[in-house]
């Protein structure tokens, strides 16, 4: 009978999971950069949680090629299964997620929104990321890597940086590494539980009440014997 009461209460007050938007930020403290056209920055993201994670959007560090002030450019985002490192100079394995046109790069160490997202990383999976700036008037702004500034982990995502490459996916160039991507990744858990609607709450309440009434009837019968 106690199990019946517990079940009724769980039905009446279900455990809901209303995950909102989360984020993971590296740094915005650039001391280096690389200008387009087709300049690429490469880094890895691993899902270290137990749920699938949907990547929503980003904030990046980019600016004008001459004085690191504002500039306008198209920026493309690519992904590949596994690490990005060692694959800067080849198109093999890379998939274009999308391109945002006319991105207004805010300038040195200022957050620039980048809305290209819409892909999922499963638990334990590492996904390589490449971001490519189109205009030769714009530049990636990033930080030289050291032993202690290349891994960022919030218990849900781990972001490992990274490298830059002058002409993304084109053989023959020199990879600049280690380099720390300056930015923020915004994400949410891919399949959050839904909060019940009003009509669903009505059914839940009815089921709970019937369960409690049944428990009380059975208890009275037991006391009467």
N, C-alpha and C positions, 0 to 999 in steps of 0.2 A: 504493500500500500504506500509506503514511503517513496518507492520508486515512481509510483503513479503521480504522487504530488509533485515530486521534483520535475518529472516530465511535463506536467501541466504548467508549472511555473516557467520552464524553459521555453515552452511554446508561447506562453503569454508575453515573456520578455526575452526575445531571441537576441543572441549575440550578433550585433551588426558590425560591419567593417566599412567605414565611410572614408577610405583613404582619399586625401586630396592631393594637391600638387606638392611635390618635394623637390629638393635641389641639392646639388653638390658643387661647390666652388673651389677652384684651385687658388690662384692669386691674380691680382691685377697690379703688377709691379714689373713692367717690361724694362729690359736693358738691351734688347736686340730686336731685329725685325727682318722681313724679307718681302720685297715688292713683287707685284705681278708683272706681266700677265701670266696666269696659270700657276702662280706660286701656291704650293700646298703645305698644309700643316697636318701632321699625322699623330694619332694617339690611340690608346686602347681603353675600352670600358668593359669591366667584368661585373656581372650580376652576382653578388655575394649573398643575396637573400635567398629565401625559399619560395618566392613567388615571381612570376613573370613580371617584367617591368617594361612599360611603354615610354619611350623617349618622346617628349613633347616639343621642346624648343631649346634655345641656347641664348646665352649672352657671350659675346666675343670681344676681343681687344684688337681693333684695327683702326687705321687712320690714313692720312695723306702720305704719299711716298716721299714728298719733299720736306715737310715740316711736322709730320705726325698730327696734323690738325684734321678737320673733317674731310671726307671724300665720299664719292658715290661709286658703287661697283655691284656687279652680280656675284653671288657666292653660292657655290654648289657643295652639297654634302654627299659623300659616298660611304658605303659600309662594305665590310668583307668579314667572312667567318674566320675567327682566329685573329692573330695579331696583325697590326699594320706594319710593324717594323720589319724591314727587309723587302717590302713590297711597294716602296715609294715610287719606283721607276718602271712599273709595269701595270697595264690595265687589267691583267688577268686576276679574276676573283673579285673585282670591285663592282658594286652595284650602285647606280645613281639613285639616291633617295629623293632628291629634288633640288631645285634652284630657286633662290629668292632674288628677284631683280631689284635693282636700284636700292641696295642696302646703303643706308647713310652711316658710314663709319664715323664714330663720334670723336675719335682721336685718342691720344696716348693715355692709357689706363682708365678710360671711360667705357662703361658698359654699352655695347651695341647689340640690340635685340636681333636675333636670327630665328625665324619661325619654322625652318625646315626640320620636321621630325616625322613621327608616324611609323616608327618601327619598334619591334619588341625584342628584348634580350631575355632569354630564359635563364632560370637558375643555373649557376655554374658556367654559363657561357661567356666567352670573351668575344667582343666585336671590335674590329678595327675601324677607326673613323678617319676619314680624310675630308678636309675642308679646303676648297680651292677658290681663290680670289681671281676674278676675271681681268680686272683693269690694271694696266701698268701704272696708273696714278694712285693706286691703293697698296697698302702694305700690311702684312701680319705683324702684330706687336706681341712679343713673347719674351721669356726669360731664359737665360742660359741655365742648363741643368747642373745640379750638383748631386751629391749622394743622398741628401736628405730632403729634396724638394720635388721629387718625381712621382710620388705615390700619394693619392688622396683617397681616403676610405671613410665612409660614414656608416658602415655596417649594412648598407643596402647596395651601394655601388662602390666599385674601386676604379678610379681613373688613373691610368699610368701614362705618363708623357715621356718623351715623344720626340719628334723630329720635324724638320722643315726641308723642303725640296723645291728647287727653283722652277722646274717645269714638271708638274705632277704627272705621273704615269708614263713618262718619257725616258727611255734609256740614255745613259751617257753622262748624267749629271752627278753632282756630289751631294751626299746627304749631310745635312747639318744636325748633329746630335751630340749630347742630349739637349733637348730643348723643352721647356715647360710651357704647355698651352695655357694661356691666360683666359679664363672663362668660367661659365656656369652652365651646367646641364640641368634642365628641368624635366621631371618625370613623374609618373604615378604608377601604382601597381595596376597591372593590365586588366584584372578581373575582380574589382572590388565587389563585395556583397552589396546588394541593393537594399535600401531602407524600404520597409513595407509601405504600400499605399494605404489610404484610409479604409478602403473596402477590405484589403487584406488584414488590416488590424482588427476589423469587425469579425472576420472569420477566426482569427487567432484568439480573440477574446472569448468568442463563443465556445471554441474547443477547450480553452482553459477552464471556463466556468463549468462545462459539462464534466471535465476531468475531476475538478474539485468536488462537485456534487456527488459524483460516483464514489469518490473516496470517502466522503462523509457518510453516505448510505451504507457502504460496506463496513465502516467502523461501528455504526449504530447496531447493525445486525450482529457483529461480533460481540459487542457489549451485552446484547439481549440474550445471548445463548449461555 
